[in-house]
Amino acid sequence: MTTQHKLLATARKPLDTRALLDNWAMLLAALGIFLLCALLIDNFLSPLNMRGLGLAISTVGIAA
């Protein structure tokens, strides 16, 4: 095995699922809730409701 092959073999790190969940859990939960609401609630994807959601999110974002 050459030096280059050894470096490539040791450069790979195993997938750290805990770190992955720490970084992406909130986004995945928000997307899951959004999709669930879109499927189960009538008129959830209506333009009026999307505008209301956008205003609420932007208000909270500015306050944060």
mmCIF file of the N, C-alpha and C atoms, coordinates in Angstrom:
data_MODEL
# 
_entry.id   MODEL 
# 
loop_
_atom_site.group_PDB 
_atom_site.id 
_atom_site.type_symbol 
_atom_site.label_atom_id 
_atom_site.label_alt_id 
_atom_site.label_comp_id 
_atom_site.label_asym_id 
_atom_site.label_entity_id 
_atom_site.label_seq_id 
_atom_site.pdbx_PDB_ins_code 
_atom_site.Cartn_x 
_atom_site.Cartn_y 
_atom_site.Cartn_z 
_atom_site.occupancy 
_atom_site.B_iso_or_equiv 
_atom_site.pdbx_formal_charge 
_atom_site.auth_seq_id 
_atom_site.auth_comp_id 
_atom_site.auth_asym_id 
_atom_site.auth_atom_id 
_atom_site.pdbx_PDB_model_num 
ATOM 1   N N  . MET A 1 1  ? 0.849   -1.173 0.000  1.00 0.00 ? 1  MET A N  1 
ATOM 2   C CA . MET A 1 1  ? 0.000   0.000  0.000  1.00 0.00 ? 1  MET A CA 1 
ATOM 3   C C  . MET A 1 1  ? 0.895   1.238  0.000  1.00 0.00 ? 1  MET A C  1 
ATOM 4   N N  . THR A 1 2  ? 0.623   2.156  -0.886 1.00 0.00 ? 2  THR A N  1 
ATOM 5   C CA . THR A 1 2  ? 1.449   3.360  -0.966 1.00 0.00 ? 2  THR A CA 1 
ATOM 6   C C  . THR A 1 2  ? 1.024   4.362  0.095  1.00 0.00 ? 2  THR A C  1 
ATOM 7   N N  . THR A 1 3  ? 1.826   5.380  0.252  1.00 0.00 ? 3  THR A N  1 
ATOM 8   C CA . THR A 1 3  ? 1.536   6.411  1.250  1.00 0.00 ? 3  THR A CA 1 
ATOM 9   C C  . THR A 1 3  ? 0.228   7.128  0.940  1.00 0.00 ? 3  THR A C  1 
ATOM 10  N N  . GLN A 1 4  ? -0.019  7.373  -0.332 1.00 0.00 ? 4  GLN A N  1 
ATOM 11  C CA . GLN A 1 4  ? -1.248  8.062  -0.713 1.00 0.00 ? 4  GLN A CA 1 
ATOM 12  C C  . GLN A 1 4  ? -2.475  7.222  -0.355 1.00 0.00 ? 4  GLN A C  1 
ATOM 13  N N  . HIS A 1 5  ? -2.413  5.924  -0.570 1.00 0.00 ? 5  HIS A N  1 
ATOM 14  C CA . HIS A 1 5  ? -3.530  5.055  -0.225 1.00 0.00 ? 5  HIS A CA 1 
ATOM 15  C C  . HIS A 1 5  ? -3.741  5.013  1.286  1.00 0.00 ? 5  HIS A C  1 
ATOM 16  N N  . LYS A 1 6  ? -2.660  5.025  2.055  1.00 0.00 ? 6  LYS A N  1 
ATOM 17  C CA . LYS A 1 6  ? -2.790  5.029  3.510  1.00 0.00 ? 6  LYS A CA 1 
ATOM 18  C C  . LYS A 1 6  ? -3.450  6.314  3.986  1.00 0.00 ? 6  LYS A C  1 
ATOM 19  N N  . LEU A 1 7  ? -3.078  7.445  3.392  1.00 0.00 ? 7  LEU A N  1 
ATOM 20  C CA . LEU A 1 7  ? -3.684  8.714  3.779  1.00 0.00 ? 7  LEU A CA 1 
ATOM 21  C C  . LEU A 1 7  ? -5.170  8.744  3.447  1.00 0.00 ? 7  LEU A C  1 
ATOM 22  N N  . LEU A 1 8  ? -5.530  8.215  2.288  1.00 0.00 ? 8  LEU A N  1 
ATOM 23  C CA . LEU A 1 8  ? -6.937  8.181  1.920  1.00 0.00 ? 8  LEU A CA 1 
ATOM 24  C C  . LEU A 1 8  ? -7.723  7.244  2.822  1.00 0.00 ? 8  LEU A C  1 
ATOM 25  N N  . ALA A 1 9  ? -7.115  6.151  3.221  1.00 0.00 ? 9  ALA A N  1 
ATOM 26  C CA . ALA A 1 9  ? -7.797  5.192  4.079  1.00 0.00 ? 9  ALA A CA 1 
ATOM 27  C C  . ALA A 1 9  ? -7.998  5.749  5.482  1.00 0.00 ? 9  ALA A C  1 
ATOM 28  N N  . THR A 1 10 ? -7.061  6.531  5.981  1.00 0.00 ? 10 THR A N  1 
ATOM 29  C CA . THR A 1 10 ? -7.189  7.063  7.333  1.00 0.00 ? 10 THR A CA 1 
ATOM 30  C C  . THR A 1 10 ? -7.929  8.395  7.367  1.00 0.00 ? 10 THR A C  1 
ATOM 31  N N  . ALA A 1 11 ? -8.133  9.049  6.230  1.00 0.00 ? 11 ALA A N  1 
ATOM 32  C CA . ALA A 1 11 ? -8.780  10.356 6.211  1.00 0.00 ? 11 ALA A CA 1 
ATOM 33  C C  . ALA A 1 11 ? -10.288 10.261 6.424  1.00 0.00 ? 11 ALA A C  1 
ATOM 34  N N  . ARG A 1 12 ? -10.884 9.126  6.137  1.00 0.00 ? 12 ARG A N  1 
ATOM 35  C CA . ARG A 1 12 ? -12.329 8.977  6.299  1.00 0.00 ? 12 ARG A CA 1 
ATOM 36  C C  . ARG A 1 12 ? -12.687 8.874  7.770  1.00 0.00 ? 12 ARG A C  1 
ATOM 37  N N  . LYS A 1 13 ? -13.738 9.597  8.139  1.00 0.00 ? 13 LYS A N  1 
ATOM 38  C CA . LYS A 1 13 ? -14.240 9.523  9.506  1.00 0.00 ? 13 LYS A CA 1 
ATOM 39  C C  . LYS A 1 13 ? -15.591 8.817  9.477  1.00 0.00 ? 13 LYS A C  1 
ATOM 40  N N  . PRO A 1 14 ? -15.888 8.044  10.499 1.00 0.00 ? 14 PRO A N  1 
ATOM 41  C CA . PRO A 1 14 ? -17.201 7.400  10.531 1.00 0.00 ? 14 PRO A CA 1 
ATOM 42  C C  . PRO A 1 14 ? -18.296 8.446  10.731 1.00 0.00 ? 14 PRO A C  1 
ATOM 43  N N  . LEU A 1 15 ? -19.488 8.130  10.287 1.00 0.00 ? 15 LEU A N  1 
ATOM 44  C CA . LEU A 1 15 ? -20.616 9.034  10.412 1.00 0.00 ? 15 LEU A CA 1 
ATOM 45  C C  . LEU A 1 15 ? -20.989 9.167  11.880 1.00 0.00 ? 15 LEU A C  1 
ATOM 46  N N  . ASP A 1 16 ? -20.960 10.377 12.376 1.00 0.00 ? 16 ASP A N  1 
ATOM 47  C CA . ASP A 1 16 ? -21.303 10.649 13.769 1.00 0.00 ? 16 ASP A CA 1 
ATOM 48  C C  . ASP A 1 16 ? -22.771 11.061 13.822 1.00 0.00 ? 16 ASP A C  1 
ATOM 49  N N  . THR A 1 17 ? -23.644 10.101 14.121 1.00 0.00 ? 17 THR A N  1 
ATOM 50  C CA . THR A 1 17 ? -25.076 10.375 14.077 1.00 0.00 ? 17 THR A CA 1 
ATOM 51  C C  . THR A 1 17 ? -25.503 11.357 15.156 1.00 0.00 ? 17 THR A C  1 
ATOM 52  N N  . ARG A 1 18 ? -24.845 11.343 16.300 1.00 0.00 ? 18 ARG A N  1 
ATOM 53  C CA . ARG A 1 18 ? -25.213 12.277 17.367 1.00 0.00 ? 18 ARG A CA 1 
ATOM 54  C C  . ARG A 1 18 ? -24.950 13.720 16.942 1.00 0.00 ? 18 ARG A C  1 
ATOM 55  N N  . ALA A 1 19 ? -23.810 13.967 16.335 1.00 0.00 ? 19 ALA A N  1 
ATOM 56  C CA . ALA A 1 19 ? -23.493 15.316 15.865 1.00 0.00 ? 19 ALA A CA 1 
ATOM 57  C C  . ALA A 1 19 ? -24.439 15.719 14.740 1.00 0.00 ? 19 ALA A C  1 
ATOM 58  N N  . LEU A 1 20 ? -24.775 14.770 13.881 1.00 0.00 ? 20 LEU A N  1 
ATOM 59  C CA . LEU A 1 20 ? -25.704 15.053 12.793 1.00 0.00 ? 20 LEU A CA 1 
ATOM 60  C C  . LEU A 1 20 ? -27.072 15.452 13.341 1.00 0.00 ? 20 LEU A C  1 
ATOM 61  N N  . LEU A 1 21 ? -27.554 14.717 14.333 1.00 0.00 ? 21 LEU A N  1 
ATOM 62  C CA . LEU A 1 21 ? -28.840 15.052 14.937 1.00 0.00 ? 21 LEU A CA 1 
ATOM 63  C C  . LEU A 1 21 ? -28.779 16.372 15.693 1.00 0.00 ? 21 LEU A C  1 
ATOM 64  N N  . ASP A 1 22 ? -27.675 16.636 16.372 1.00 0.00 ? 22 ASP A N  1 
ATOM 65  C CA . ASP A 1 22 ? -27.533 17.909 17.078 1.00 0.00 ? 22 ASP A CA 1 
ATOM 66  C C  . ASP A 1 22 ? -27.619 19.082 16.115 1.00 0.00 ? 22 ASP A C  1 
ATOM 67  N N  . ASN A 1 23 ? -27.059 18.929 14.937 1.00 0.00 ? 23 ASN A N  1 
ATOM 68  C CA . ASN A 1 23 ? -27.032 20.022 13.970 1.00 0.00 ? 23 ASN A CA 1 
ATOM 69  C C  . ASN A 1 23 ? -28.333 20.173 13.191 1.00 0.00 ? 23 ASN A C  1 
ATOM 70  N N  . TRP A 1 24 ? -29.036 19.092 12.935 1.00 0.00 ? 24 TRP A N  1 
ATOM 71  C CA . TRP A 1 24 ? -30.172 19.138 12.025 1.00 0.00 ? 24 TRP A CA 1 
ATOM 72  C C  . TRP A 1 24 ? -31.516 18.784 12.656 1.00 0.00 ? 24 TRP A C  1 
ATOM 73  N N  . ALA A 1 25 ? -31.578 18.462 13.934 1.00 0.00 ? 25 ALA A N  1 
ATOM 74  C CA . ALA A 1 25 ? -32.820 17.977 14.542 1.00 0.00 ? 25 ALA A CA 1 
ATOM 75  C C  . ALA A 1 25 ? -33.937 19.013 14.491 1.00 0.00 ? 25 ALA A C  1 
ATOM 76  N N  . MET A 1 26 ? -33.654 20.257 14.826 1.00 0.00 ? 26 MET A N  1 
ATOM 77  C CA . MET A 1 26 ? -34.701 21.277 14.845 1.00 0.00 ? 26 MET A CA 1 
ATOM 78  C C  . MET A 1 26 ? -35.245 21.552 13.444 1.00 0.00 ? 26 MET A C  1 
ATOM 79  N N  . LEU A 1 27 ? -34.360 21.601 12.468 1.00 0.00 ? 27 LEU A N  1 
ATOM 80  C CA . LEU A 1 27 ? -34.812 21.838 11.095 1.00 0.00 ? 27 LEU A CA 1 
ATOM 81  C C  . LEU A 1 27 ? -35.669 20.678 10.602 1.00 0.00 ? 27 LEU A C  1 
ATOM 82  N N  . LEU A 1 28 ? -35.245 19.452 10.886 1.00 0.00 ? 28 LEU A N  1 
ATOM 83  C CA . LEU A 1 28 ? -36.026 18.286 10.470 1.00 0.00 ? 28 LEU A CA 1 
ATOM 84  C C  . LEU A 1 28 ? -37.380 18.240 11.174 1.00 0.00 ? 28 LEU A C  1 
ATOM 85  N N  . ALA A 1 29 ? -37.414 18.609 12.452 1.00 0.00 ? 29 ALA A N  1 
ATOM 86  C CA . ALA A 1 29 ? -38.679 18.639 13.184 1.00 0.00 ? 29 ALA A CA 1 
ATOM 87  C C  . ALA A 1 29 ? -39.617 19.696 12.602 1.00 0.00 ? 29 ALA A C  1 
ATOM 88  N N  . ALA A 1 30 ? -39.089 20.875 12.294 1.00 0.00 ? 30 ALA A N  1 
ATOM 89  C CA . ALA A 1 30 ? -39.914 21.937 11.715 1.00 0.00 ? 30 ALA A CA 1 
ATOM 90  C C  . ALA A 1 30 ? -40.461 21.527 10.349 1.00 0.00 ? 30 ALA A C  1 
ATOM 91  N N  . LEU A 1 31 ? -39.615 20.913 9.527  1.00 0.00 ? 31 LEU A N  1 
ATOM 92  C CA . LEU A 1 31 ? -40.082 20.444 8.220  1.00 0.00 ? 31 LEU A CA 1 
ATOM 93  C C  . LEU A 1 31 ? -41.136 19.349 8.357  1.00 0.00 ? 31 LEU A C  1 
ATOM 94  N N  . GLY A 1 32 ? -40.943 18.466 9.328  1.00 0.00 ? 32 GLY A N  1 
ATOM 95  C CA . GLY A 1 32 ? -41.924 17.406 9.561  1.00 0.00 ? 32 GLY A CA 1 
ATOM 96  C C  . GLY A 1 32 ? -43.270 17.957 9.996  1.00 0.00 ? 32 GLY A C  1 
ATOM 97  N N  . ILE A 1 33 ? -43.254 18.931 10.894 1.00 0.00 ? 33 ILE A N  1 
ATOM 98  C CA . ILE A 1 33 ? -44.502 19.555 11.344 1.00 0.00 ? 33 ILE A CA 1 
ATOM 99  C C  . ILE A 1 33 ? -45.176 20.289 10.191 1.00 0.00 ? 33 ILE A C  1 
ATOM 100 N N  . PHE A 1 34 ? -44.377 20.999 9.391  1.00 0.00 ? 34 PHE A N  1 
ATOM 101 C CA . PHE A 1 34 ? -44.933 21.720 8.244  1.00 0.00 ? 34 PHE A CA 1 
ATOM 102 C C  . PHE A 1 34 ? -45.600 20.755 7.269  1.00 0.00 ? 34 PHE A C  1 
ATOM 103 N N  . LEU A 1 35 ? -44.920 19.662 6.946  1.00 0.00 ? 35 LEU A N  1 
ATOM 104 C CA . LEU A 1 35 ? -45.490 18.677 6.018  1.00 0.00 ? 35 LEU A CA 1 
ATOM 105 C C  . LEU A 1 35 ? -46.742 18.017 6.587  1.00 0.00 ? 35 LEU A C  1 
ATOM 106 N N  . LEU A 1 36 ? -46.715 17.712 7.874  1.00 0.00 ? 36 LEU A N  1 
ATOM 107 C CA . LEU A 1 36 ? -47.878 17.104 8.513  1.00 0.00 ? 36 LEU A CA 1 
ATOM 108 C C  . LEU A 1 36 ? -49.075 18.049 8.470  1.00 0.00 ? 36 LEU A C  1 
ATOM 109 N N  . CYS A 1 37 ? -48.841 19.317 8.774  1.00 0.00 ? 37 CYS A N  1 
ATOM 110 C CA . CYS A 1 37 ? -49.921 20.303 8.711  1.00 0.00 ? 37 CYS A CA 1 
ATOM 111 C C  . CYS A 1 37 ? -50.424 20.485 7.285  1.00 0.00 ? 37 CYS A C  1 
ATOM 112 N N  . ALA A 1 38 ? -49.511 20.482 6.322  1.00 0.00 ? 38 ALA A N  1 
ATOM 113 C CA . ALA A 1 38 ? -49.908 20.648 4.923  1.00 0.00 ? 38 ALA A CA 1 
ATOM 114 C C  . ALA A 1 38 ? -50.795 19.495 4.464  1.00 0.00 ? 38 ALA A C  1 
ATOM 115 N N  . LEU A 1 39 ? -50.545 18.311 4.981  1.00 0.00 ? 39 LEU A N  1 
ATOM 116 C CA . LEU A 1 39 ? -51.339 17.153 4.580  1.00 0.00 ? 39 LEU A CA 1 
ATOM 117 C C  . LEU A 1 39 ? -52.672 17.061 5.314  1.00 0.00 ? 39 LEU A C  1 
ATOM 118 N N  . LEU A 1 40 ? -52.714 17.487 6.563  1.00 0.00 ? 40 LEU A N  1 
ATOM 119 C CA . LEU A 1 40 ? -53.898 17.240 7.388  1.00 0.00 ? 40 LEU A CA 1 
ATOM 120 C C  . LEU A 1 40 ? -54.840 18.429 7.547  1.00 0.00 ? 40 LEU A C  1 
ATOM 121 N N  . ILE A 1 41 ? -54.374 19.643 7.321  1.00 0.00 ? 41 ILE A N  1 
ATOM 122 C CA . ILE A 1 41 ? -55.196 20.828 7.565  1.00 0.00 ? 41 ILE A CA 1 
ATOM 123 C C  . ILE A 1 41 ? -55.614 21.443 6.234  1.00 0.00 ? 41 ILE A C  1 
ATOM 124 N N  . ASP A 1 42 ? -56.924 21.622 6.081  1.00 0.00 ? 42 ASP A N  1 
ATOM 125 C CA . ASP A 1 42 ? -57.436 22.251 4.863  1.00 0.00 ? 42 ASP A CA 1 
ATOM 126 C C  . ASP A 1 42 ? -56.962 23.700 4.785  1.00 0.00 ? 42 ASP A C  1 
ATOM 127 N N  . ASN A 1 43 ? -56.640 24.144 3.602  1.00 0.00 ? 43 ASN A N  1 
ATOM 128 C CA . ASN A 1 43 ? -56.216 25.523 3.317  1.00 0.00 ? 43 ASN A CA 1 
ATOM 129 C C  . ASN A 1 43 ? -54.940 25.939 4.044  1.00 0.00 ? 43 ASN A C  1 
ATOM 130 N N  . PHE A 1 44 ? -54.155 24.989 4.500  1.00 0.00 ? 44 PHE A N  1 
ATOM 131 C CA . PHE A 1 44 ? -52.896 25.346 5.165  1.00 0.00 ? 44 PHE A CA 1 
ATOM 132 C C  . PHE A 1 44 ? -51.929 25.992 4.184  1.00 0.00 ? 44 PHE A C  1 
ATOM 133 N N  . LEU A 1 45 ? -51.930 25.537 2.950  1.00 0.00 ? 45 LEU A N  1 
ATOM 134 C CA . LEU A 1 45 ? -51.010 26.068 1.944  1.00 0.00 ? 45 LEU A CA 1 
ATOM 135 C C  . LEU A 1 45 ? -51.599 27.238 1.157  1.00 0.00 ? 45 LEU A C  1 
ATOM 136 N N  . SER A 1 46 ? -52.689 27.811 1.647  1.00 0.00 ? 46 SER A N  1 
ATOM 137 C CA . SER A 1 46 ? -53.291 28.945 0.945  1.00 0.00 ? 46 SER A CA 1 
ATOM 138 C C  . SER A 1 46 ? -52.375 30.169 1.053  1.00 0.00 ? 46 SER A C  1 
ATOM 139 N N  . PRO A 1 47 ? -52.432 31.051 0.060  1.00 0.00 ? 47 PRO A N  1 
ATOM 140 C CA . PRO A 1 47 ? -51.577 32.247 0.101  1.00 0.00 ? 47 PRO A CA 1 
ATOM 141 C C  . PRO A 1 47 ? -51.798 33.109 1.346  1.00 0.00 ? 47 PRO A C  1 
ATOM 142 N N  . LEU A 1 48 ? -53.044 33.213 1.789  1.00 0.00 ? 48 LEU A N  1 
ATOM 143 C CA . LEU A 1 48 ? -53.329 34.021 2.979  1.00 0.00 ? 48 LEU A CA 1 
ATOM 144 C C  . LEU A 1 48 ? -52.660 33.425 4.219  1.00 0.00 ? 48 LEU A C  1 
ATOM 145 N N  . ASN A 1 49 ? -52.721 32.116 4.357  1.00 0.00 ? 49 ASN A N  1 
ATOM 146 C CA . ASN A 1 49 ? -52.089 31.473 5.505  1.00 0.00 ? 49 ASN A CA 1 
ATOM 147 C C  . ASN A 1 49 ? -50.568 31.547 5.422  1.00 0.00 ? 49 ASN A C  1 
ATOM 148 N N  . MET A 1 50 ? -50.010 31.368 4.233  1.00 0.00 ? 50 MET A N  1 
ATOM 149 C CA . MET A 1 50 ? -48.550 31.468 4.072  1.00 0.00 ? 50 MET A CA 1 
ATOM 150 C C  . MET A 1 50 ? -48.068 32.875 4.410  1.00 0.00 ? 50 MET A C  1 
ATOM 151 N N  . ARG A 1 51 ? -48.868 33.892 4.038  1.00 0.00 ? 51 ARG A N  1 
ATOM 152 C CA . ARG A 1 51 ? -48.517 35.275 4.380  1.00 0.00 ? 51 ARG A CA 1 
ATOM 153 C C  . ARG A 1 51 ? -48.532 35.459 5.899  1.00 0.00 ? 51 ARG A C  1 
ATOM 154 N N  . GLY A 1 52 ? -49.543 34.916 6.552  1.00 0.00 ? 52 GLY A N  1 
ATOM 155 C CA . GLY A 1 52 ? -49.623 35.010 8.008  1.00 0.00 ? 52 GLY A CA 1 
ATOM 156 C C  . GLY A 1 52 ? -48.465 34.302 8.692  1.00 0.00 ? 52 GLY A C  1 
ATOM 157 N N  . LEU A 1 53 ? -48.106 33.126 8.193  1.00 0.00 ? 53 LEU A N  1 
ATOM 158 C CA . LEU A 1 53 ? -46.961 32.406 8.751  1.00 0.00 ? 53 LEU A CA 1 
ATOM 159 C C  . LEU A 1 53 ? -45.668 33.182 8.551  1.00 0.00 ? 53 LEU A C  1 
ATOM 160 N N  . GLY A 1 54 ? -45.516 33.764 7.366  1.00 0.00 ? 54 GLY A N  1 
ATOM 161 C CA . GLY A 1 54 ? -44.319 34.557 7.087  1.00 0.00 ? 54 GLY A CA 1 
ATOM 162 C C  . GLY A 1 54 ? -44.207 35.766 7.996  1.00 0.00 ? 54 GLY A C  1 
ATOM 163 N N  . LEU A 1 55 ? -45.326 36.444 8.226  1.00 0.00 ? 55 LEU A N  1 
ATOM 164 C CA . LEU A 1 55 ? -45.318 37.602 9.127  1.00 0.00 ? 55 LEU A CA 1 
ATOM 165 C C  . LEU A 1 55 ? -44.988 37.188 10.557 1.00 0.00 ? 55 LEU A C  1 
ATOM 166 N N  . ALA A 1 56 ? -45.553 36.076 11.001 1.00 0.00 ? 56 ALA A N  1 
ATOM 167 C CA . ALA A 1 56 ? -45.283 35.608 12.362 1.00 0.00 ? 56 ALA A CA 1 
ATOM 168 C C  . ALA A 1 56 ? -43.824 35.205 12.529 1.00 0.00 ? 56 ALA A C  1 
ATOM 169 N N  . ILE A 1 57 ? -43.286 34.511 11.550 1.00 0.00 ? 57 ILE A N  1 
ATOM 170 C CA . ILE A 1 57 ? -41.893 34.069 11.622 1.00 0.00 ? 57 ILE A CA 1 
ATOM 171 C C  . ILE A 1 57 ? -40.949 35.257 11.588 1.00 0.00 ? 57 ILE A C  1 
ATOM 172 N N  . SER A 1 58 ? -41.248 36.228 10.729 1.00 0.00 ? 58 SER A N  1 
ATOM 173 C CA . SER A 1 58 ? -40.359 37.392 10.645 1.00 0.00 ? 58 SER A CA 1 
ATOM 174 C C  . SER A 1 58 ? -40.417 38.228 11.916 1.00 0.00 ? 58 SER A C  1 
ATOM 175 N N  . THR A 1 59 ? -41.583 38.333 12.534 1.00 0.00 ? 59 THR A N  1 
ATOM 176 C CA . THR A 1 59 ? -41.701 39.078 13.787 1.00 0.00 ? 59 THR A CA 1 
ATOM 177 C C  . THR A 1 59 ? -40.885 38.410 14.890 1.00 0.00 ? 59 THR A C  1 
ATOM 178 N N  . VAL A 1 60 ? -40.992 37.112 14.999 1.00 0.00 ? 60 VAL A N  1 
ATOM 179 C CA . VAL A 1 60 ? -40.216 36.382 16.006 1.00 0.00 ? 60 VAL A CA 1 
ATOM 180 C C  . VAL A 1 60 ? -38.729 36.481 15.697 1.00 0.00 ? 60 VAL A C  1 
ATOM 181 N N  . GLY A 1 61 ? -38.366 36.399 14.427 1.00 0.00 ? 61 GLY A N  1 
ATOM 182 C CA . GLY A 1 61 ? -36.957 36.507 14.038 1.00 0.00 ? 61 GLY A CA 1 
ATOM 183 C C  . GLY A 1 61 ? -36.369 37.862 14.367 1.00 0.00 ? 61 GLY A C  1 
ATOM 184 N N  . ILE A 1 62 ? -37.131 38.919 14.152 1.00 0.00 ? 62 ILE A N  1 
ATOM 185 C CA . ILE A 1 62 ? -36.651 40.264 14.482 1.00 0.00 ? 62 ILE A CA 1 
ATOM 186 C C  . ILE A 1 62 ? -36.522 40.425 15.990 1.00 0.00 ? 62 ILE A C  1 
ATOM 187 N N  . ALA A 1 63 ? -37.482 39.900 16.730 1.00 0.00 ? 63 ALA A N  1 
ATOM 188 C CA . ALA A 1 63 ? -37.438 40.015 18.190 1.00 0.00 ? 63 ALA A CA 1 
ATOM 189 C C  . ALA A 1 63 ? -36.292 39.202 18.785 1.00 0.00 ? 63 ALA A C  1 
ATOM 190 N N  . ALA A 1 64 ? -35.952 38.107 18.149 1.00 0.00 ? 64 ALA A N  1 
ATOM 191 C CA . ALA A 1 64 ? -34.872 37.270 18.676 1.00 0.00 ? 64 ALA A CA 1 
ATOM 192 C C  . ALA A 1 64 ? -33.557 37.950 18.425 1.00 0.00 ? 64 ALA A C  1 
# 
